[in-house]
Amino acid sequence: MVSCGLSYPAKDNQWVNFPANTVTLRSGPSDSCIGTGQGMHDQRAQYMCYTPGDGGTWTFLRNTATGNQGWVRDDLLPGYGSKEPCENNPPPAFTRS
């Protein structure tokens, strides 16, 4: 079970442009968590850290243009998201069969 409403301090120092397709920031590492904003191709993201979630790993990030923070699945992000784990011993990613 994935929890919504998770946030973490910045552990990563990566700043990237959002991908060409608009991505939805979520309140937790799952598509079932509510949206907290969007990232568009002409905006930049500050990666904070990553954690396992529904369907793989997710990066917690901040949209530097809007200030919105949220989670985006790593396969939707440049460089496959953050390289810094949010926790020292994260649980395994949950994948649906």
C-alpha positions as CSV (number, residue, x, y, z in Angstrom):
1,M,0.0,0.0,0.0
2,V,1.3,3.4,-1.0
3,S,0.7,6.4,1.2
4,C,-0.4,9.8,-0.2
5,G,0.6,13.1,1.4
6,L,4.4,12.3,1.6
7,S,7.0,14.9,1.3
8,Y,10.8,15.0,1.9
9,P,13.5,17.7,2.1
10,A,15.9,18.1,-0.9
11,K,18.6,15.5,-0.9
12,D,19.3,15.8,-4.7
13,N,20.8,18.8,-6.4
14,Q,19.5,18.2,-9.9
15,W,17.6,20.8,-11.9
16,V,16.1,19.8,-15.2
17,N,13.5,20.9,-17.7
18,F,10.2,19.0,-17.6
19,P,9.7,16.6,-20.6
20,A,7.8,17.6,-23.7
21,N,4.6,16.0,-22.5
22,T,2.9,17.7,-19.5
23,V,3.3,15.6,-16.3
24,T,1.0,15.6,-13.3
25,L,2.5,16.1,-9.8
26,R,0.8,13.9,-7.2
27,S,0.6,13.9,-3.4
28,G,2.2,10.5,-3.2
29,P,4.0,7.9,-5.3
30,S,0.9,6.5,-7.0
31,D,-1.6,7.5,-9.7
32,S,-4.3,7.1,-7.1
33,C,-3.0,10.1,-5.1
34,I,-4.5,13.5,-5.8
35,G,-2.8,15.9,-8.2
36,T,-0.9,18.8,-6.7
37,G,0.1,20.6,-9.9
38,Q,1.6,20.0,-13.4
39,G,5.0,20.3,-15.0
40,M,5.1,21.7,-18.5
41,H,8.0,21.6,-21.1
42,D,9.0,25.2,-20.6
43,Q,9.3,24.9,-16.8
44,R,12.1,23.5,-14.6
45,A,12.0,20.9,-11.9
46,Q,14.2,20.6,-8.9
47,Y,14.6,16.9,-8.0
48,M,14.4,16.2,-4.2
49,C,14.7,12.4,-3.9
50,Y,13.1,9.1,-5.1
51,T,11.1,6.3,-3.5
52,P,9.5,3.1,-4.6
53,G,5.8,3.4,-5.5
54,D,3.1,2.0,-7.7
55,G,4.5,0.8,-11.0
56,G,8.2,1.6,-10.1
57,T,10.1,4.4,-8.6
58,W,8.9,8.0,-8.2
59,T,10.7,11.3,-7.7
60,F,9.6,14.0,-5.3
61,L,10.2,17.3,-7.0
62,R,9.4,21.0,-7.0
63,N,8.2,22.9,-10.1
64,T,10.4,26.0,-9.9
65,A,8.0,28.1,-11.9
66,T,5.0,27.5,-9.7
67,G,6.4,26.3,-6.4
68,N,4.2,23.3,-6.5
69,Q,5.7,20.1,-5.1
70,G,4.7,16.5,-5.8
71,W,5.6,13.0,-7.0
72,V,6.1,11.9,-10.7
73,R,6.9,8.4,-11.8
74,D,10.5,8.2,-12.9
75,D,9.9,6.8,-16.4
76,L,8.2,10.1,-17.2
77,L,11.1,12.3,-16.2
78,P,14.4,13.2,-17.9
79,G,17.3,11.1,-16.6
80,Y,14.8,8.7,-15.1
81,G,14.3,11.1,-12.1
82,S,16.3,11.6,-8.9
83,K,19.4,9.6,-8.1
84,E,19.0,10.1,-4.3
85,P,16.8,7.8,-2.2
86,C,14.4,9.5,0.2
87,E,15.0,6.9,2.8
88,N,18.0,4.8,3.7
89,N,16.2,1.5,3.4
90,P,13.1,2.0,1.2
91,P,10.5,-0.7,0.8
92,P,10.4,-2.5,-2.6
93,A,8.3,-0.9,-5.4
94,F,4.8,-2.2,-5.8
95,T,3.9,-3.5,-9.2
96,R,0.4,-4.6,-10.2
97,S,0.0,-8.0,-11.9
